[in-house]
C-alpha cells in the first residue's frame, strides 16, 4: 500500500512547511499556477490539509514565511493563505448559502434520472474521454488532493462542458478532498459558475491547460468555448458576525476538541485549569466522505490525543467519542460545567455538533466557543469581494503583531 503524501500529524505539517519555506517567496509567485502533476508539487506548499484541520495555523505559516522572505517577496503566498480565511468569514456572514447548497444537493440527487446519474458517474469515475479532466478525477480519488488551478479547470469543465450541476461537483470534491472545507470549496465552485461575483465566470481553455500543465495535457479538445454565468442565485442579506471571545473564561473547564481545529498548542489555554478533555470524532457522523478522508481525520485526532496527553498529568481524563455518544456523556455529568472549545465552522461539523450543544444547554452547562484571533481580525472585512480583504492584509497583520 502506498503511503499517504499527507501524514495526518502536526509534525508532518511543520516538516512540510520547513521544506517549502525556501520556495515561498518569488519562486512561488512565478510558479504557483503550474500543475506539474502529483509527482512534483515543489512549486506549492501542499499545506492545505493541515491548515484545514489547523494542525498548523495561518499565523505560524505567515510568521515563518515573513521571517524567511520579508513582506514584499512573501506577498502572493500570504494572499493565498488569506483566501481561505476570506471564504470562511464570508460564509459566516451568509450561513443561508450553505443551507441552500445542502438542500440543492439532496434535491438533485433525489430527482436525478437514470441518464443523469449515468452522466454524473461517468464524470466522477473519470471516464469522460477528456484526458485532463479524467486524470484529475482519478488523482482526486487516489490522493485526496488537487492543485488549485486544476480545481478551477475541473469545475469549469464540469459546469460548462459537461453541463452538470455545480452543486454535485462541489459535493464530489467535499467528499474526497483531505482539505475539504465547506466555505472555500462551496464558494470556489460558485465563483467559477459566476454566482459568487455575479456575472464573472472562469473558463477552462485548452491553451491555458497545456501551458500550465507543462504540456501534460496539450490535446484538451471539445471544451466549451463560452462560460455564460449560471442563473442568479441570491446569497441573501449579510448577517452580523456572531460575537465570540478569543480567550477561555477564568476557572476550571472541560476542553472539547473536534477535527475543525486540532492545533491545541496554539490555543490560549491554561492547561492547569483543565478538568477533562473530550475529543469528538466527527468522521463517524459523515458517511458521505471517502474512507481516505475519514482515515485522515481519525489519524489527525489520534495524533492530537497523543499531543494533549503529553502535556497533561494522568489525573486529567481524556476521552474520544463519536458525536452520537457525546450527549450521553453530558447527561451523566452531576453538576454544571464550563465547556471550552474552538469555534466550529459552518458545514458538516457544525451540523454534527448540534446534539451535543443541545445536551449542554439542557444540562445547564456553559459553552464557551473561542474564536481564533486570526479569524477575529480578518472576518469583519469579508463582507464583499476578496479584494477588500486583500487591501487590508498589511494593516491586519500589523494588528496581529507582525512587524512589516
Secondary structure, DSSP 8 states (H G I E B T S, - for coil): ----SS-SSHHHHHHHHHHHGGGTTHHHHHHTT----TT--TTS---HHHHHTTSS-HHHHHHHHHHHHHHHHHHHHHHHHHHHHHHHHHHHT-HHHHHHHHHHHHHHHHH--HHHHHHHHHHHTT-SS-HHHHHHHHHHHHHS---HHHHHHHHHIIIIIS---HHHHHHHHHHH-TT--HHHHHHHHHHHTTTTTTT------HHHHHHHTTTTT----S--S-----S-------------BSS--SS-EEEEE-TT---GGGS---GGGEEEEEEEEGGGG-TTS-HHHHHHHHHHHHHHHHHHHHHS-TTSEEEEEEHHHHHHHHHT-SS--EEEEE---TTHHHHHHHHHHHHHHHTT-EEEEE--HHHHHHGGGTTS-HHHHHHHHHHHHHHTT---
